[in-house]
């Protein structure tokens, strides 16, 4: 499918949670918040549960470390709550799914909006493909596809726990390749972005060239 998704950059977890609360309070929405580690997912789940307390916004947690039986039950719940026909059963839903990479595993999911921690560019594009995936009505705050990307710091000196899951070199190249973009159009931009990170890379000078050499 051909569609464009706006990019927004975030750093402060608490401030982002408050923004999300304000956006969802009246209009609701079916939101994905994707984390790169189970520890990060648990931390985010706890923060959102506290921030949304008493507001009628459900917060769900989905990761690979649940026992098999419970994980299967949660996966079924996720497919029902965020699947193609979700609005037939959950009109006007107010829900945030905090999840790890398990949602990348061939699940046909549709979100009104997505927040994700910085990940390699191919995974970001894959995650983005679940924003406005199907023809569902959207809340006022999420009429257009938007992807908020959480970065660990402005200077990219450290990638935190994500640097143990993905190669810091790839994370830095991903960020450098998309940091000046405010929009990605698929599939038009896909090959260019993949090539910039995994193929014929962009030329960088100064501090960024030095950082890339240190990480390569």
LINKA-V892075 format. One record per pair of residues at least 4 apart in sequence whose C-alpha atoms are under 6 Angstrom apart, sorted by the first residue. I is the first residue (numbers start at 1). J is the second residue. D is the distance in Angstrom with one decimal. If there is no record, write none. Layout:
[[I & J & D] [I & J & D]]
This chain:
[[2 & 186 & 5.5] [3 & 185 & 5.7] [3 & 186 & 5.6] [4 & 184 & 5.6] [4 & 185 & 4.1] [5 & 145 & 4.8] [5 & 146 & 5.3] [5 & 183 & 5.6] [5 & 184 & 5.4] [6 & 146 & 4.6] [6 & 182 & 5.7] [6 & 183 & 4.4] [7 & 147 & 5.1] [7 & 148 & 6.0] [7 & 182 & 4.9] [7 & 183 & 5.5] [8 & 148 & 4.6] [9 & 148 & 5.7] [9 & 149 & 5.0] [10 & 149 & 6.0] [10 & 150 & 4.8] [11 & 150 & 5.5] [11 & 151 & 5.5] [21 & 25 & 5.8] [24 & 28 & 4.2] [27 & 139 & 5.5] [28 & 94 & 4.4] [29 & 93 & 5.8] [29 & 94 & 5.0] [29 & 139 & 6.0] [30 & 95 & 5.1] [30 & 111 & 5.5] [30 & 112 & 5.4] [31 & 96 & 4.6] [31 & 111 & 5.6] [31 & 112 & 5.9] [31 & 113 & 5.1] [31 & 114 & 5.7] [32 & 96 & 5.7] [32 & 97 & 4.8] [32 & 114 & 4.8] [33 & 97 & 6.0] [33 & 98 & 4.8] [33 & 114 & 5.9] [33 & 115 & 4.6] [33 & 116 & 5.6] [34 & 98 & 5.9] [34 & 99 & 5.0] [34 & 100 & 5.5] [34 & 116 & 4.5] [35 & 41 & 5.4] [35 & 100 & 4.9] [35 & 117 & 5.5] [36 & 100 & 5.7] [36 & 162 & 5.9] [41 & 45 & 6.0] [45 & 49 & 6.0] [48 & 52 & 5.8] [49 & 53 & 5.9] [57 & 94 & 4.9] [57 & 95 & 5.4] [58 & 95 & 4.5] [59 & 95 & 5.8] [59 & 96 & 4.9] [59 & 97 & 6.0] [60 & 97 & 4.8] [60 & 98 & 5.9] [61 & 98 & 5.0] [61 & 99 & 5.8] [62 & 99 & 4.7] [63 & 99 & 5.6] [63 & 100 & 5.3] [66 & 71 & 5.2] [67 & 71 & 5.9] [78 & 82 & 5.8] [79 & 83 & 4.9] [81 & 86 & 5.5] [82 & 86 & 5.6] [82 & 109 & 5.4] [82 & 110 & 5.5] [83 & 109 & 4.7] [83 & 110 & 5.8] [86 & 90 & 5.8] [87 & 91 & 4.6] [109 & 130 & 6.0] [110 & 130 & 5.2] [110 & 131 & 5.9] [110 & 132 & 5.9] [110 & 133 & 5.1] [111 & 131 & 4.9] [111 & 132 & 5.8] [112 & 131 & 6.0] [112 & 132 & 5.8] [112 & 142 & 5.9] [113 & 131 & 5.9] [114 & 147 & 5.3] [115 & 147 & 5.9] [115 & 148 & 4.6] [115 & 149 & 5.9] [116 & 149 & 5.1] [117 & 149 & 5.6] [117 & 150 & 4.6] [118 & 149 & 5.9] [118 & 150 & 5.8] [118 & 151 & 5.6] [120 & 171 & 5.5] [120 & 174 & 5.9] [121 & 174 & 5.4] [138 & 142 & 6.0] [138 & 143 & 5.4] [152 & 159 & 5.7] [159 & 163 & 5.0] [163 & 167 & 6.0] [163 & 168 & 5.2] [169 & 215 & 5.2] [169 & 216 & 5.9] [170 & 174 & 6.0] [173 & 197 & 5.7] [175 & 179 & 5.4] [185 & 189 & 5.7] [191 & 195 & 6.0] [194 & 198 & 5.9] [195 & 199 & 4.3] [195 & 200 & 5.8] [196 & 200 & 5.9] [196 & 201 & 4.5] [196 & 202 & 5.9] [197 & 201 & 5.9] [204 & 209 & 5.1] [205 & 209 & 4.8] [212 & 216 & 6.0]]
